Every structure is written in structure tokens, then in C-alpha cells.
Amino acid sequence: MVKKIIIIINFFAFSLFMNSQEVSVDLAASKQEVAVNEDFRISLIITSDTDDINIDEYPQLDQCVAIKQYGQSRNINMMASNQGIQKTISINFEYICKISKEGKYDIGPFVIRVKNKKFQSNITSINVSANNVGNNVSNNIKEKNYESDKSNYYIIKTEQTKKEIFENEFVDIEVNLYCYRNYDFRIRNIKKLNYPSNAWIENLLNKNNILSEKVIINNYAYAKHTIEKDRIYISKSGEYEIEPFEINFDGITSNDFFAIQDTIDLKTKPVVINVKPLPPKENEHRNFDGAVGNFNISYSLNPQKINPSEASTLFISLEGEGNFHNIDKINFGVDENIDIYSTKSETKTADNRTKIKTWEIILVPSKPGKYNVSIEDFSYFDANEKKYKTIKGNSIKLTVAGKIIENNKNIKDNSSINTDLENKNLINNENENKIIKDNIVNQEINFLKLNIGSKNELKKIDLLFRFQIILYMMLAAILILFILLKYYNYSFVKNGRFVVQKKAYKNFFTKINNLNKDIPKIGILKGIDSLSNTIETYFIHKFNIKSIEFTRKDIENKLKDYLTSEQVKTLNDYIKQLNIIRFGGNKITTEEFDRITGELKNFIKNIDTNNINNNHKSDKVN
């Protein structure tokens, strides 16, 4: 117990006598050589034993050097030694830079204040040239169907299984994006392959083949990502050129540690497919009806023993690879006295290669006997072997039990019977024939009703029919109600957006006035945050732009129709000034804060006034 107390006392004693650490300020650039208007990073790393760190002075930069704070990170490290516990705090200020003119430029020094003591960073030099000087992975990609960005970190390629096919033969085409070292990318927009109008297209892209796999290109490791994968069938012969696949995405353009994503545009080379006509068919393949591929047929009849008016189902299954979309039926034949009541088909894909198409045919015999159900020959063109093939048909026996009704079994031919008896018998026979006739008609009616039979079953069918009608009416009412709600919701949103736009100016001034009153309570830093959010909220509501689009680049694109170029520049300057105060640690007084809010009030007032005048002018013109 005494030992534990001594250890705890020593720990606190060492904590009280922590060694102070010297302050270090390092300025580093992600690239020393860049192209004109190429983005690069500047990192200002300050290491000390305290987090009381502020940027006191920013370097004086040339007018063609643009710099913007990108982020800030903080790391704390605690280490115990014989001399005590050492605490190390590292703060990293990150900036994005861009230089618009050739030459050599010095960036720095930054002046840092740590515990009221000033420290100065080093100076880093950047050489700017007109041409791209980034490190290329490979400058000699030899494959003609490859297209890559200027650094060859991203390569796009269209790959096809065949360059020459027959009519209605399939070819698989996929677009793959190869990323050096599995660099990350984020797709912004794509333009898919534009296939000919007479092509049947099946999408083969799924979760199993969208995953990346490692490949080697020119002795460099890339991750392959499949962007598009299709199977197409072209029905007419000729040479077809498919327009390139185009993609716009954000990706890494440098292998430096501080590399950032840039926008990249790539497109593939055109795909050329030569479609040949099918060769003339021979007489033995006269049943050929346009099927191209490789197929197998199976069939069955269930049950094979039934009574008259009972149903038996013929199952036919076609399996393989080919143009299933052109195959409507497999021909079959039945004997007389067998009626075909319904036929349905269904196509399923077992995998990305094999399909199975099934037909179900209901057969109902009207008389007892032994019948043949025959499956006819099926001919197709095997594109791999370049010849026609025929699958021979077969027949299945169907046995129908029961006796045949004889319509005139009671008619007697007896010359010894007198005329009265003969006439009476004739009348009786006519009545019996009428009864038999009615029975046959009733049997046919039963066939048409699919052997419904009893009145109770008819009532059930009638109730089911009425239930379906009511169900359809309810669905129609729900659909109409959904459309009305959508319309009213659209009107509400539209009118609500108009009200928000109209109140944006008033809300801005109300929030600024309240902010000036509350600044002694909340402090300058929270006030700057609230001021930035208020500016952003005004422009989002006034001009209906998204929050994620409120960046320097997007502001210029989104507000160019509403603001002058001078106003956009002024807005960017205010945002830059506020960001320096927010993230750079630059402190300002309450009077300076009031001055900034006053300037912003006048700036927003001019924007709103000009916008109202422009709206009035457009109304007069209209």
C-alpha cells in the first residue's frame, strides 16, 4: 500500500515539474515545382508545449499568388521520462495555394505568437512554369484503346469480347477505370456508350463485378473498377462505330503526401463492331426462325393420365446463351380433340451468361383416347462454330380415360312396331337426343368456364371478381390522392420559397443587429462564426443555392447571373477575411467587428436594391 502511495506522489510531482519544450515553426509546400494555376498545399506546423498559439502576421505575397486556409489539425503527445512528463502539442495550419503567373516565388515567413512571444517560420520557394511538371507514372502507354489523365494515375479503357459478330450474336462491352495504387475517385458525371438504334442491350453490371481488382499495366499496379458493362445484340449487318464513354470525376493528380483531389475529364476511344450477315441455311434446318447462340431444350407433360375435360400442363424449357428476346415460342403440335386453353412464358437469368426461358401450356382433351403431344425440331445458328444446328423434337403420350357417349343408343329399327308406337319412339328419341345435345353443350360451357362446376364455386368466383373491382377502384383513388398531394406540396414549396426569398434581406439585418448586441456576451470568435453563417443563409435563401455550393468556386458560377463581377469579388474578399479570423487565430476588437458588420450591411443593401430594380425592369419588359 505504501509503495502505491509513493508511486502516485511521484507521478504528481513529475507532472508539476514538466519540462518546457522549445517552440518550432516549420513551413512546407507539397510541391516545389508547379504549373500555372495548379493547386498545391502549404502546411504551417507549430510544435510547443502549449496551445496558446496565434498567427500574428501573414506573409506579404505577390498579387498573382492566391492562398486559402484549407483546414487545421491538432495533436497532443504525452511522454514520461526520468526528467518528468513531457507534453507536446502540434498544430498544423493547412492552406491551398495557386499561382497564376510563371516565375519563382517565395512564400513566408509567418509570424507566430506563442505565450506572448513571437516566432518566425522559414521561407519556402516555388517554381512556376507554363507546362505540367508533375511526376508521371508512365509516359509510354502503348495500348491504343487506353486513355489517361496527364499524370497517368487514372486510365480509362473500353474492352469488348469480340470485334466481329454475326447478326443477333451478342458481344460484351465494358468500360473500366484503372486507378494507380487504388487512388480514390468520386464520379461527378458520366456519358454512357451510345449504342445503335437496332441494338438490344442487356445491363450486366452488378455488385459482384463492380468491385475492384488488382491489375498490372506497364509494370505498375492499378485497381480496376468496372463503370459500365453491357451485352448487346445487333440485328442488321454493317460496320458500327459506338461513340466514346465520357466521365468527369474528382481524383488525385499527385503522389505527394499533401495531394488534394482535382477535377479530371476522361473519355474512351470509339468502339468499332463489324456485324456480318448469317450464312444461307440448309434444307435440314428449315425450322430456323432467327435464334443465334447455343441452346438446350427440355420438356415434360404432367399429368400424362387424365379424364375428359381435365387439364394437363406441357412444360418446355430453353436454356443457354443467345438472343432469347427474339424467341417467342417453341413449336409443338397436339392431336384433334385437345384444346389449348392458355400459354405463358417466363425468362430468368441464372448468371450473367446463361438464361432459362420456360413455357407452360394447358391442354384439355374433350374425348377419351390416346393422344400424341409432339415437340417440333428447333434450329439455331451456333456463332462459335459458325454453322446451323438442329435439336430434334419428340412426342409425349397423353392417355384420356372414360367412355364415348352414343347419341342414338335408344333408337330401334323394328318394322313390326305399329305406326303409333313408332311415332312415340321417335318422339322419345328426339327428346333423348335433345337431352344428350344439352349435355354436350353444358360440357362445352364447363370447358369454357375451366370446369368451375357447382353454383357455390360460381358464387366464389363472382365475389372474387367484385373484390378485384373494388380493389382497383381503391388503388385508383389512392393514385389520384397521391397526385393531388404532390401538386399541393409543390405549390406550398414554391410559395414558401418565394416568401423565404422576400424575407432574406429583412432577416439578415435583424440577425446582424442582434449579433452586435450579443457580441459582449458570446465573444468575437463565436460572433465571427455567427456572422459567416448569417451571410451564407442570406445568399442561400435569396438566390436559392445549396449550402454545399457556397464555396469560392461555386459562388462565382451560381451568383454570376445576380451579382456583378465586382460584387462577387467583394463577397469572396469578405469570406476570405472572416476565414482568416476564424481559422488563422487572428484576433480583432469589438470596434473592428462592428466596422465589418457595418460594411456588410451596406454591401447586402446594395445587392438587394439592385436585385429589386432588375426584377422591376424585367417585369416591365414582360
LUMZAGU-67687 format. One line per field, with one value per residue (C-alpha): residue number from 1; z, y, x. Coordinates in Angstrom, 1 decimal. Layout:
N
num <- c(NUM, ...);
pz <- c(Z, ...);
py <- c(Y, ...);
px <- c(X, ...);
This chain:
622
num <- c(1, 2, 3, 4, 5, 6, 7, 8, 9, 10, 11, 12, 13, 14, 15, 16, 17, 18, 19, 20, 21, 22, 23, 24, 25, 26, 27, 28, 29, 30, 31, 32, 33, 34, 35, 36, 37, 38, 39, 40, 41, 42, 43, 44, 45, 46, 47, 48, 49, 50, 51, 52, 53, 54, 55, 56, 57, 58, 59, 60, 61, 62, 63, 64, 65, 66, 67, 68, 69, 70, 71, 72, 73, 74, 75, 76, 77, 78, 79, 80, 81, 82, 83, 84, 85, 86, 87, 88, 89, 90, 91, 92, 93, 94, 95, 96, 97, 98, 99, 100, 101, 102, 103, 104, 105, 106, 107, 108, 109, 110, 111, 112, 113, 114, 115, 116, 117, 118, 119, 120, 121, 122, 123, 124, 125, 126, 127, 128, 129, 130, 131, 132, 133, 134, 135, 136, 137, 138, 139, 140, 141, 142, 143, 144, 145, 146, 147, 148, 149, 150, 151, 152, 153, 154, 155, 156, 157, 158, 159, 160, 161, 162, 163, 164, 165, 166, 167, 168, 169, 170, 171, 172, 173, 174, 175, 176, 177, 178, 179, 180, 181, 182, 183, 184, 185, 186, 187, 188, 189, 190, 191, 192, 193, 194, 195, 196, 197, 198, 199, 200, 201, 202, 203, 204, 205, 206, 207, 208, 209, 210, 211, 212, 213, 214, 215, 216, 217, 218, 219, 220, 221, 222, 223, 224, 225, 226, 227, 228, 229, 230, 231, 232, 233, 234, 235, 236, 237, 238, 239, 240, 241, 242, 243, 244, 245, 246, 247, 248, 249, 250, 251, 252, 253, 254, 255, 256, 257, 258, 259, 260, 261, 262, 263, 264, 265, 266, 267, 268, 269, 270, 271, 272, 273, 274, 275, 276, 277, 278, 279, 280, 281, 282, 283, 284, 285, 286, 287, 288, 289, 290, 291, 292, 293, 294, 295, 296, 297, 298, 299, 300, 301, 302, 303, 304, 305, 306, 307, 308, 309, 310, 311, 312, 313, 314, 315, 316, 317, 318, 319, 320, 321, 322, 323, 324, 325, 326, 327, 328, 329, 330, 331, 332, 333, 334, 335, 336, 337, 338, 339, 340, 341, 342, 343, 344, 345, 346, 347, 348, 349, 350, 351, 352, 353, 354, 355, 356, 357, 358, 359, 360, 361, 362, 363, 364, 365, 366, 367, 368, 369, 370, 371, 372, 373, 374, 375, 376, 377, 378, 379, 380, 381, 382, 383, 384, 385, 386, 387, 388, 389, 390, 391, 392, 393, 394, 395, 396, 397, 398, 399, 400, 401, 402, 403, 404, 405, 406, 407, 408, 409, 410, 411, 412, 413, 414, 415, 416, 417, 418, 419, 420, 421, 422, 423, 424, 425, 426, 427, 428, 429, 430, 431, 432, 433, 434, 435, 436, 437, 438, 439, 440, 441, 442, 443, 444, 445, 446, 447, 448, 449, 450, 451, 452, 453, 454, 455, 456, 457, 458, 459, 460, 461, 462, 463, 464, 465, 466, 467, 468, 469, 470, 471, 472, 473, 474, 475, 476, 477, 478, 479, 480, 481, 482, 483, 484, 485, 486, 487, 488, 489, 490, 491, 492, 493, 494, 495, 496, 497, 498, 499, 500, 501, 502, 503, 504, 505, 506, 507, 508, 509, 510, 511, 512, 513, 514, 515, 516, 517, 518, 519, 520, 521, 522, 523, 524, 525, 526, 527, 528, 529, 530, 531, 532, 533, 534, 535, 536, 537, 538, 539, 540, 541, 542, 543, 544, 545, 546, 547, 548, 549, 550, 551, 552, 553, 554, 555, 556, 557, 558, 559, 560, 561, 562, 563, 564, 565, 566, 567, 568, 569, 570, 571, 572, 573, 574, 575, 576, 577, 578, 579, 580, 581, 582, 583, 584, 585, 586, 587, 588, 589, 590, 591, 592, 593, 594, 595, 596, 597, 598, 599, 600, 601, 602, 603, 604, 605, 606, 607, 608, 609, 610, 611, 612, 613, 614, 615, 616, 617, 618, 619, 620, 621, 622);
pz <- c(0.0, 0.9, -2.4, -4.3, -2.4, -3.2, -6.9, -7.1, -5.2, -7.6, -10.6, -9.5, -8.6, -12.1, -13.5, -11.6, -12.9, -16.5, -18.8, -21.1, -24.7, -27.3, -29.9, -33.5, -36.6, -39.9, -43.3, -46.0, -49.5, -51.1, -54.4, -55.2, -58.9, -60.2, -63.4, -63.8, -61.9, -60.5, -56.9, -54.2, -50.4, -47.8, -44.3, -41.3, -38.4, -34.9, -32.1, -28.5, -25.0, -25.1, -27.3, -26.7, -30.3, -32.7, -36.2, -35.6, -39.2, -42.6, -45.3, -47.9, -51.2, -54.8, -56.3, -58.6, -55.5, -54.1, -50.7, -48.8, -45.5, -46.1, -42.5, -39.1, -37.1, -33.5, -32.0, -28.3, -27.2, -23.6, -22.8, -19.4, -18.8, -16.0, -16.0, -15.8, -18.1, -21.4, -23.2, -26.9, -28.8, -32.6, -34.6, -38.4, -40.4, -44.0, -47.0, -50.6, -53.0, -56.7, -58.7, -61.9, -63.5, -64.3, -62.2, -58.8, -55.7, -52.0, -49.6, -46.0, -43.3, -41.0, -37.6, -34.8, -31.2, -28.5, -24.9, -26.0, -27.6, -31.4, -33.6, -37.3, -39.8, -42.6, -46.3, -49.0, -52.7, -55.5, -59.2, -61.6, -65.2, -68.1, -68.7, -66.4, -64.5, -62.3, -61.9, -64.4, -63.6, -67.2, -70.2, -72.8, -72.6, -75.8, -75.9, -78.5, -76.6, -73.4, -72.5, -69.3, -67.5, -67.8, -64.8, -65.8, -62.4, -63.9, -67.1, -68.9, -71.4, -73.3, -73.6, -75.9, -76.1, -80.0, -82.7, -85.4, -84.8, -86.8, -86.9, -83.5, -82.0, -78.6, -77.7, -74.2, -73.8, -70.6, -69.5, -66.9, -64.9, -63.7, -60.6, -59.8, -56.3, -55.9, -55.6, -54.6, -57.0, -56.9, -60.1, -60.9, -64.3, -67.0, -70.6, -71.3, -74.6, -77.3, -79.0, -82.4, -82.5, -83.8, -80.8, -78.0, -74.7, -71.5, -68.5, -66.9, -64.2, -60.7, -57.2, -58.0, -60.9, -59.6, -57.0, -57.8, -58.7, -59.0, -62.5, -63.8, -66.6, -67.9, -64.7, -62.4, -60.1, -60.8, -59.3, -61.9, -61.4, -63.9, -64.7, -67.4, -68.6, -71.3, -73.6, -76.9, -79.9, -83.3, -85.8, -89.0, -90.8, -91.3, -89.5, -86.4, -84.5, -80.9, -79.5, -76.6, -73.0, -71.1, -67.4, -65.1, -61.6, -58.8, -58.3, -57.1, -59.5, -57.4, -55.3, -52.7, -49.1, -49.1, -52.5, -53.0, -55.4, -58.7, -61.4, -64.2, -67.6, -69.5, -72.4, -74.2, -77.8, -80.1, -80.3, -83.8, -84.3, -87.6, -88.0, -90.6, -92.2, -91.4, -94.0, -96.1, -94.2, -95.4, -96.1, -93.0, -90.8, -92.4, -88.9, -88.3, -87.1, -86.1, -82.9, -82.6, -79.8, -78.0, -76.7, -75.0, -74.8, -72.1, -71.8, -69.8, -69.6, -66.2, -65.6, -68.5, -67.5, -67.1, -67.7, -70.3, -69.5, -67.0, -67.7, -68.3, -68.4, -71.0, -69.8, -72.3, -71.1, -73.3, -71.7, -73.0, -74.3, -77.2, -78.3, -76.1, -76.7, -80.4, -79.4, -78.8, -78.8, -79.3, -81.9, -80.8, -82.0, -80.5, -81.9, -82.5, -79.6, -77.4, -76.7, -75.8, -73.1, -72.0, -72.6, -70.5, -70.6, -68.3, -68.7, -65.9, -65.8, -64.0, -64.1, -66.4, -69.1, -69.0, -69.4, -69.0, -70.7, -69.8, -71.3, -69.6, -71.9, -70.5, -72.6, -72.1, -74.0, -74.8, -75.5, -74.1, -76.1, -76.5, -78.0, -79.0, -77.9, -80.2, -79.8, -83.2, -84.2, -83.1, -85.3, -84.4, -85.6, -83.5, -83.9, -82.2, -84.7, -87.5, -88.5, -88.2, -85.7, -85.1, -81.9, -82.9, -81.5, -79.8, -78.8, -75.4, -74.9, -73.2, -72.0, -71.5, -69.7, -70.0, -72.5, -75.5, -75.3, -78.1, -79.1, -80.7, -78.4, -77.8, -81.4, -82.5, -86.0, -85.7, -88.7, -86.6, -84.4, -85.4, -86.6, -83.3, -81.3, -84.0, -83.8, -79.9, -80.0, -82.5, -80.1, -77.2, -79.2, -80.2, -76.5, -75.6, -78.4, -77.1, -73.6, -74.9, -77.0, -73.9, -72.0, -74.7, -74.7, -70.9, -71.1, -73.6, -71.3, -68.5, -70.6, -71.2, -67.5, -66.8, -65.1, -62.4, -61.9, -58.9, -58.0, -54.8, -56.8, -59.2, -56.3, -55.0, -58.5, -58.5, -55.1, -56.1, -59.3, -57.3, -54.8, -57.6, -59.0, -55.5, -55.1, -58.5, -57.6, -54.2, -56.0, -58.5, -55.6, -53.8, -57.0, -57.6, -53.9, -54.3, -57.4, -55.6, -52.6, -54.8, -56.6, -53.4, -51.9, -55.0, -54.7, -51.0, -51.5, -54.4, -52.5, -49.4, -51.3, -52.6, -49.1, -47.9, -50.7, -49.9, -46.2, -46.7, -46.6, -43.5, -41.7, -42.5, -40.9, -37.9, -37.2, -37.6, -35.2, -32.6, -33.2, -32.5, -29.2, -28.1, -29.0, -25.5, -24.2, -26.8, -27.7, -31.0, -32.3, -31.8, -33.3, -36.4, -36.8, -36.5, -39.0, -41.5, -41.1, -41.5, -44.8, -46.1, -45.0, -46.8, -50.2, -49.9, -49.3, -51.6, -54.7, -53.9, -53.9, -51.9, -48.8, -50.3, -53.2, -51.0, -51.9, -53.7, -57.0, -56.9, -55.7, -59.0, -61.1, -59.1, -58.5, -61.8, -63.1, -60.0, -59.0, -60.9, -61.1, -58.7, -56.1, -56.4, -55.8, -52.8, -51.4, -51.8, -50.0, -47.0, -46.8, -47.0, -44.3, -42.0, -42.6, -41.7, -38.4, -37.7, -38.6, -38.5, -34.9, -35.8, -33.0, -33.6, -31.3, -30.8, -32.8, -35.7, -35.6, -35.7, -38.6, -40.6, -39.9, -40.9, -44.2, -44.8, -44.2, -46.9, -49.2, -48.8, -49.1, -52.5, -53.7, -52.6, -54.1, -57.4, -57.5, -56.8, -59.6, -62.1, -61.2, -61.9, -65.2, -66.3, -65.2, -67.4, -70.4, -69.9);
py <- c(0.0, 2.4, 1.7, 2.6, 5.9, 6.7, 6.0, 8.3, 11.1, 10.8, 10.9, 14.2, 15.6, 14.9, 16.4, 19.7, 19.9, 19.2, 20.2, 23.1, 22.4, 24.8, 26.1, 25.1, 26.7, 24.9, 25.9, 23.2, 23.0, 19.9, 20.7, 22.8, 22.9, 23.5, 24.6, 27.9, 27.8, 24.3, 23.7, 22.9, 22.8, 24.8, 23.4, 25.6, 23.2, 24.7, 22.5, 23.6, 22.6, 24.9, 25.5, 29.3, 29.8, 32.5, 33.7, 37.2, 38.2, 36.7, 36.9, 39.6, 37.8, 38.8, 39.6, 36.5, 34.2, 33.1, 31.4, 30.0, 28.1, 24.5, 23.2, 22.9, 19.9, 19.5, 16.7, 16.2, 13.8, 12.9, 11.1, 10.1, 10.2, 10.4, 14.1, 14.1, 14.1, 16.0, 17.4, 18.1, 20.0, 20.2, 22.5, 22.2, 25.1, 23.9, 26.2, 25.7, 27.9, 28.7, 30.9, 32.5, 33.6, 31.9, 32.6, 31.9, 32.9, 32.9, 32.2, 33.2, 33.9, 33.6, 35.3, 33.2, 34.3, 31.6, 32.7, 36.4, 35.5, 35.9, 33.2, 33.3, 30.5, 29.7, 30.7, 28.1, 28.7, 27.6, 27.5, 28.0, 27.0, 27.1, 23.3, 20.5, 19.2, 16.6, 13.1, 10.7, 7.0, 6.1, 8.2, 5.4, 3.7, 1.7, 0.3, 2.2, 1.8, 3.4, 7.0, 8.5, 11.8, 13.8, 12.1, 8.6, 8.0, 7.2, 5.2, 4.5, 1.7, 0.2, -3.6, -5.9, -9.6, -9.6, -7.1, -9.1, -10.8, -12.2, -10.7, -11.2, -12.6, -11.0, -9.1, -8.0, -4.4, -3.0, 0.3, 0.1, 2.8, 1.9, 3.8, 3.9, 2.4, 2.3, 6.1, 7.3, 8.9, 10.5, 10.5, 13.7, 13.0, 10.3, 9.9, 6.3, 4.5, 5.3, 2.1, 1.9, 2.1, -1.5, -3.0, -5.0, -4.0, -6.0, -4.5, -6.9, -4.6, -5.9, -5.8, -8.8, -7.2, -3.6, -4.4, -3.5, -6.0, -5.6, -5.5, -4.6, -2.0, -1.3, -2.8, -0.5, -1.7, -0.4, -1.1, -1.9, -0.5, -1.5, 1.5, 0.1, -3.5, -4.4, -7.3, -6.1, -7.8, -6.0, -7.2, -5.8, -6.3, -3.5, -1.6, 0.3, 2.9, 3.4, 6.9, 7.2, 6.8, 10.1, 10.6, 13.6, 12.9, 14.1, 12.3, 12.6, 14.3, 14.0, 11.3, 13.8, 13.3, 16.5, 15.9, 17.0, 15.9, 17.7, 17.5, 15.2, 14.6, 11.3, 9.6, 6.3, 5.7, 4.8, 1.1, -0.4, -3.6, -5.4, -7.3, -10.0, -11.4, -15.0, -17.6, -19.3, -22.1, -25.6, -27.5, -29.7, -26.6, -25.3, -24.7, -21.9, -18.8, -16.4, -18.0, -17.3, -18.8, -22.1, -23.8, -26.9, -27.9, -30.0, -30.7, -32.7, -33.3, -33.6, -35.5, -37.9, -39.8, -37.8, -37.9, -35.8, -32.1, -32.3, -30.3, -31.4, -29.0, -29.1, -27.7, -26.6, -25.1, -23.5, -22.9, -21.4, -18.2, -16.2, -13.8, -15.0, -11.8, -12.9, -16.4, -16.1, -19.9, -23.4, -25.0, -28.0, -30.0, -31.8, -34.2, -33.4, -33.2, -31.5, -27.8, -25.3, -23.0, -20.8, -20.3, -18.3, -17.8, -16.6, -15.8, -16.0, -15.3, -17.9, -15.8, -13.1, -15.7, -18.3, -17.7, -20.1, -19.4, -21.6, -22.1, -23.6, -24.7, -26.0, -28.8, -30.0, -33.1, -33.4, -37.1, -40.3, -41.9, -42.0, -38.8, -37.5, -34.2, -33.5, -31.1, -29.9, -29.6, -26.4, -24.9, -22.3, -20.8, -21.6, -18.4, -20.0, -23.0, -20.8, -23.3, -24.2, -26.8, -28.6, -30.1, -33.0, -33.0, -35.8, -36.8, -37.5, -39.8, -38.5, -41.0, -39.9, -42.5, -42.8, -43.9, -42.1, -41.1, -42.6, -40.2, -42.6, -45.7, -45.9, -45.7, -49.0, -50.2, -52.6, -52.9, -54.9, -52.0, -50.2, -46.6, -45.2, -46.9, -45.9, -42.2, -42.4, -43.9, -41.3, -38.6, -40.2, -40.5, -36.8, -36.0, -38.2, -36.6, -33.2, -34.2, -35.5, -32.4, -30.2, -32.3, -31.8, -28.0, -28.0, -29.8, -27.2, -24.5, -26.2, -26.3, -22.5, -22.0, -24.1, -26.8, -24.5, -26.8, -26.0, -22.9, -22.4, -22.2, -19.7, -17.5, -17.6, -16.5, -13.7, -12.5, -12.6, -10.6, -8.0, -7.8, -7.2, -4.4, -2.7, -3.1, -1.5, 1.4, 1.9, 1.9, 4.5, 6.7, 6.4, 7.3, 10.4, 11.4, 11.0, 13.2, 15.9, 15.8, 16.1, 19.1, 20.9, 20.1, 21.6, 24.7, 25.0, 24.6, 27.1, 29.7, 29.0, 29.6, 32.9, 34.1, 33.0, 34.9, 38.0, 37.9, 37.1, 40.8, 41.7, 38.6, 39.4, 42.9, 41.5, 38.9, 41.4, 43.9, 41.1, 39.9, 43.4, 43.5, 40.0, 40.2, 41.2, 38.0, 35.5, 36.8, 37.7, 34.1, 32.9, 36.2, 35.7, 32.1, 33.5, 36.3, 33.8, 31.7, 34.7, 35.7, 32.2, 31.9, 35.2, 34.1, 30.6, 32.0, 35.0, 33.2, 29.6, 28.0, 24.9, 25.1, 22.8, 25.2, 28.1, 27.9, 30.3, 28.5, 27.7, 31.2, 32.7, 30.2, 30.4, 34.2, 35.5, 36.0, 38.0, 39.9, 41.9, 40.6, 43.3, 42.3, 38.6, 39.7, 41.8, 38.9, 36.5, 39.0, 39.2, 35.4, 35.2, 37.8, 36.0, 32.7, 34.1, 35.4, 32.1, 29.6, 31.6, 32.7, 36.4, 38.4, 41.6, 44.1, 44.8, 48.0, 46.2, 43.7, 46.5, 48.0, 44.7, 44.2, 47.8, 47.3, 44.1, 45.8, 48.4, 45.7, 43.5, 46.6, 47.5, 43.9, 43.7, 47.1, 46.3, 42.9, 44.6, 47.1, 44.4, 42.5, 45.6, 46.2, 42.6, 42.9, 46.0, 44.3, 41.3);
px <- c(0.0, 2.9, 4.5, 1.4, 1.1, 4.8, 4.2, 1.2, 3.0, 6.0, 3.6, 2.0, 5.4, 6.7, 3.6, 4.2, 7.8, 7.1, 9.9, 9.2, 9.9, 11.3, 8.9, 9.4, 7.7, 8.0, 6.6, 6.5, 5.0, 3.5, 5.3, 8.4, 7.6, 4.1, 2.3, 0.5, -2.9, -2.0, -3.2, -0.7, -0.6, 1.2, 1.5, 2.4, 3.3, 3.9, 5.2, 5.2, 4.1, 1.0, -2.0, -1.9, -0.8, -1.9, -0.8, 0.3, 1.4, 0.7, 3.4, 3.3, 2.5, 2.6, -0.8, -0.7, -0.4, -3.8, -3.9, -6.8, -6.9, -8.0, -8.1, -6.5, -5.5, -4.2, -2.2, -1.2, 1.5, 2.3, 5.6, 7.0, 10.8, 13.3, 13.0, 9.2, 6.2, 6.7, 3.7, 4.0, 1.3, 1.5, -0.9, -1.0, -2.5, -3.1, -3.5, -4.4, -2.3, -2.4, -0.1, -1.4, 1.9, 5.3, 8.3, 9.9, 8.0, 8.9, 6.1, 6.7, 7.6, 4.6, 4.9, 3.5, 2.7, 3.2, 2.6, 3.1, 6.4, 6.9, 8.4, 9.0, 8.7, 11.1, 10.5, 9.6, 10.3, 8.0, 9.0, 6.0, 6.2, 3.7, 3.9, 2.8, 5.8, 4.1, 5.6, 4.1, 3.7, 4.3, 4.7, 4.6, 1.3, 1.3, -2.3, -4.2, -7.5, -6.3, -6.9, -5.4, -5.0, -1.8, -0.2, -1.4, -2.8, -6.2, -6.7, -10.0, -10.5, -13.3, -13.0, -15.1, -15.2, -15.4, -14.8, -16.6, -20.0, -22.9, -26.4, -28.1, -24.9, -24.0, -20.9, -20.0, -18.7, -17.4, -15.8, -13.1, -11.4, -7.9, -6.6, -2.9, -2.3, -6.1, -6.3, -9.7, -12.1, -15.6, -17.7, -19.4, -21.0, -20.8, -22.0, -22.6, -21.9, -24.4, -25.4, -27.1, -30.9, -31.2, -29.3, -30.8, -29.0, -28.7, -27.0, -24.6, -23.2, -24.0, -22.5, -20.3, -18.4, -18.3, -15.7, -12.1, -9.4, -5.6, -4.1, -0.6, -0.2, 3.3, 4.8, 2.6, -0.1, -3.6, -7.0, -9.6, -13.1, -15.9, -18.1, -20.3, -20.9, -23.4, -24.3, -25.6, -27.2, -27.3, -29.9, -28.6, -25.2, -22.8, -19.9, -20.9, -18.9, -20.0, -19.4, -16.9, -17.7, -17.1, -16.5, -16.0, -14.6, -12.5, -9.2, -5.6, -3.2, 0.0, 1.6, 2.7, 1.6, -0.5, -2.0, -5.6, -8.3, -8.7, -11.4, -10.5, -12.2, -11.6, -13.2, -12.6, -11.8, -14.7, -15.7, -16.0, -18.0, -18.3, -21.7, -21.8, -24.9, -25.9, -24.8, -27.6, -29.4, -29.6, -32.8, -32.4, -32.5, -35.8, -37.2, -34.6, -36.5, -33.7, -32.2, -28.5, -26.3, -26.0, -29.2, -30.6, -34.3, -36.1, -39.8, -42.4, -46.1, -47.9, -50.1, -50.0, -53.2, -56.4, -60.1, -62.0, -62.3, -59.4, -56.2, -52.6, -49.7, -47.0, -43.7, -41.0, -37.6, -35.0, -31.6, -28.3, -26.7, -28.2, -30.9, -33.7, -35.6, -36.2, -37.5, -41.3, -42.2, -41.1, -43.3, -45.4, -48.4, -51.4, -54.0, -57.6, -60.0, -57.3, -58.0, -55.2, -56.5, -53.6, -49.9, -47.5, -43.7, -41.0, -37.3, -34.8, -31.0, -29.1, -25.9, -24.5, -24.1, -26.9, -30.6, -33.6, -36.9, -39.9, -43.3, -46.4, -49.2, -52.5, -54.1, -57.7, -59.0, -62.7, -62.9, -61.3, -58.4, -54.7, -53.1, -49.7, -48.2, -45.3, -42.4, -41.1, -37.4, -35.7, -33.0, -30.4, -27.2, -24.1, -21.9, -18.9, -18.8, -20.3, -22.9, -26.6, -27.7, -31.0, -32.3, -34.6, -38.1, -40.0, -43.6, -45.2, -48.2, -51.3, -53.9, -57.5, -59.8, -63.6, -66.4, -67.7, -71.3, -73.5, -76.3, -78.7, -78.4, -82.2, -83.2, -84.8, -85.4, -88.3, -90.7, -93.2, -94.0, -97.1, -97.1, -98.3, -95.6, -93.1, -94.1, -94.0, -90.5, -89.4, -90.6, -88.8, -85.6, -85.9, -86.2, -83.3, -81.2, -82.1, -81.0, -77.7, -77.3, -77.9, -75.4, -72.7, -73.5, -73.2, -69.9, -68.6, -69.7, -67.9, -64.8, -65.1, -65.5, -62.4, -64.6, -66.0, -68.9, -71.1, -73.1, -71.1, -67.9, -69.6, -70.6, -67.0, -65.7, -68.3, -67.2, -63.6, -64.4, -66.2, -63.4, -60.9, -63.1, -63.3, -59.5, -58.8, -61.1, -59.3, -55.9, -57.2, -58.5, -55.1, -53.3, -55.5, -55.0, -51.2, -51.1, -53.2, -50.9, -47.9, -49.4, -50.3, -46.9, -45.3, -47.4, -46.6, -42.9, -42.9, -44.8, -42.8, -39.5, -40.9, -41.7, -38.2, -36.5, -38.5, -37.7, -34.0, -33.0, -35.0, -33.9, -30.2, -30.4, -32.4, -29.7, -26.8, -28.4, -29.0, -25.4, -24.0, -25.9, -24.8, -21.1, -20.0, -21.7, -20.7, -17.2, -15.6, -14.9, -18.5, -19.6, -17.5, -18.9, -22.5, -21.7, -20.4, -23.5, -25.7, -24.1, -24.3, -28.0, -28.8, -27.4, -28.9, -32.4, -32.2, -30.8, -31.9, -28.4, -27.4, -25.2, -22.6, -22.3, -21.3, -17.6, -15.4, -15.5, -19.2, -20.2, -18.8, -20.8, -24.1, -24.2, -22.9, -26.5, -27.4, -24.3, -21.7, -18.1, -17.1, -19.7, -18.7, -15.0, -16.0, -18.1, -15.1, -12.8, -15.2, -15.4, -11.6, -11.2, -13.7, -12.0, -8.6, -10.0, -11.9, -9.2, -6.0, -6.3, -6.2, -7.9, -9.9, -11.5, -15.3, -14.9, -13.4, -16.2, -18.8, -16.9, -17.1, -20.8, -21.5, -19.7, -21.6, -24.9, -24.2, -22.9, -26.0, -28.3, -26.7, -27.2, -30.8, -31.6, -30.0, -31.8, -35.2, -34.6, -33.6, -36.8, -38.9, -37.2, -37.8, -41.5, -41.9, -40.3, -42.6);
